[in-house]
Amino acid sequence: MPDSLTHPKHLGPVLMVFAALAFAIMVSCVKVARAEMSALEVVMWRGLVSIPVAALIARRYKWKIHHRRWFGLRVAFGFGAMLSFFTAAKGLMVTDMAIIGRLQPAIIAIVAPLILGNTERPAPQVWWVLVAGLIGCTILIGPDMAMGNTYGVWAVIGIVLSSGAHVTLRALRTTDEAPVIVLMFQIAVTVLAIMSIAVFLGKIPALPPKHLWLPIAGVGALASIGQVLMTRAYAVAKAARVAAASHVSPLWGVVVDVAVFAFWPTPRMWLGGAIVLAAVFWLMRSPSQDQASD
């Protein structure tokens, strides 16, 4: 049925919604681990935990990357984005990071057509959502930036790098399977993290304390699940549409902040988030967007 949630037009955004949930819970685990570990250490242990999970998911596929150039860019952007996000997670709440992340669709909508061609050009409605997203993010991070909050800067850097990574996923959709991309990405990022730690710290870190094992395991498992869902989403729907669906992330951020950290959003966060979410829900209900994007 064309209106079924299994139709690619709808399946991509639905998969991205669940990927956003996995990533939101993952960020809460990162925050706990970052209280005692460096961002590079969290990246390394995340990878070591993620590899077996990703290998299990990809067990029925041939473990080979066909388009190595795009995959190399995926690794470079993804590693930089991960390191930036994990740095930011120490000083920002989950909701903060989720709302700042709404800058991503703007970058993807601009970059994707330039790199992947006019077939990725978003419908006019997307631009209104992008403008609303920028306004909402400005309301959220403006005061913190004025006070010199560097964690917000790291989050923005992570968004820019992550946007590049998302575009590469769309490019890889025709040559490589999503589970294989995720597995090989986890392996590559883990190797990069180990090498970076060896260079900057001069040694491989010791085993984390036992009370951090569960958060670290959560980071790895949830990252793998989120990566698979996100990669599959970009394989079945256009980049701008999938990125727009990720606007539900602040909702998951609020749920996680309240449930895990007993932190309620401030009025400023409610205002910025409301502007962003109102725009994206309007977009998702627009018939002309469906026609133009799929």
Secondary structure, DSSP 4 states (H G I P E B T S, - for coil): -TTSTTSHHHHHHHHHHHHHHHHHHHHHHHHHHHTTS-HHHHHHHHHHHHHHHHHHHTTTS----S-HHHHHHHHHHHHHHHHHHHHHHTTS-HHHHHHHGGGHHHHHHHHHHHHH-GGGPPPHHHHHHHHHHHHHHHHHHHHHHHTT-HHHHHHHHHHHHHHHHHHHHHHHTTTS-HHHHHHHHHHHHHHHHHHHHHHHTSSPPPPPPGGGHHHHHHHHHHHHHHHHHHHHHHHHS-HHHHHHHGGGHHHHHHHHHHHHH--PPPHHHHHHHHHHHHHHHHHHT-HHHHHHH-
